[in-house]
Amino acid sequence: MVDKSLDSGTKALKIVRLREGKSRKSQDVVVKERPVSIFLNDDHIATSMCTPNSLEYMAVGYLLTEGLIHGKSDVKSVVADEKACGVWVETSRKVKPPRNPEGPRLLTAGCGSSMVRAGKKIVTGQSKMNRRITISEDFIRTLVLEFQRRSVVYRLTGGVHGAALCDSEGIRVFNEDIGRHNAVDKVIGECLLREISMRDKIMVTSGRITSEMLAKVAISGIPIIISKSAPTDLAVDLAIRQGVTLVGFVRGKRMNVYSNGQRIKKANRSASPSFPR
């Protein structure tokens, strides 16, 4: 039986299980995948292959990290329709959509949007990250364990990535999607619409950290990103340039700090994180 709260993101299927030459009829739970189009003031901006839940958050997060909106005050209305596979965002100011001779961008579940417009923009400048935040090795491990406990759809299906925004109390916002970039957009979009500040928080993600992922974090003002997976060289370069602390391969008692390690306390020091406002 699938939890009703997961109905929009998962589907139960009848299957045949093969074990040591024997077969039996059974049931399995798989994650849903749908093409969802994002419209900005009726202009078709992009179509994303995604898990069809929290679509309003995904659209708003995508528009923010693309530099097309800058805050909640820019958003006049958001209408998400899972059956129509679309999200319509209307802004309170005139927004000129990017020109793309090939038509709306297709965001695949595997590779995302290659490089977000906002990411290209911030590469040339130094962002003003909160440099007073510190976090201990022990608290990083605590967050990752809590993250794993919250990853319900992953445990059911094995087919999604997760993303979470955290503070000194633990996870504040969490979401899952077949696309790691979509999961991050959903978290960022929810924070924007709920007016949760991201400049004194930590992003935890299950997927590899590419330059695209790092750009999304940097443009949102998030000073620390943590993953159990690997970063790319461009992501590390961008993290150094933007003042983001990047921690990868968090597994058990091991982790690699790739940039701005001054925010990480040693394990033998106080495990209490510092989150000054």
Number of C-alpha atoms within 10 A of each C-alpha: 7 12 8 9 8 13 14 14 22 22 14 14 11 10 12 13 13 10 8 5 6 8 10 9 9 10 12 15 18 18 23 21 17 17 20 25 23 28 22 21 18 11 14 17 19 20 20 24 21 27 24 25 21 21 27 23 27 28 30 31 28 25 25 23 25 21 18 19 19 15 16 17 12 16 17 11 12 18 14 21 14 16 9 10 16 22 25 22 21 19 18 13 12 9 13 10 13 11 9 9 6 6 10 17 15 16 21 18 21 11 13 18 19 12 16 19 18 20 22 14 13 16 17 11 10 13 16 13 20 19 18 13 20 18 22 20 21 19 19 23 18 12 22 23 13 13 22 13 11 17 20 17 21 19 12 15 15 14 16 27 22 28 29 29 24 20 18 16 8 18 20 15 17 22 26 29 30 25 25 25 30 31 29 30 29 30 25 33 28 22 21 22 17 11 11 16 14 19 19 22 24 26 25 25 28 25 22 19 27 20 24 24 26 26 28 26 26 28 20 24 21 24 29 32 23 30 24 21 16 17 22 12 13 14 21 23 15 24 25 16 17 26 21 29 24 25 26 23 17 20 14 10 10 11 18 16 16 18 21 20 15 13 19 20 18 12 12 9 10 13 15 14 20 15 15 10 9
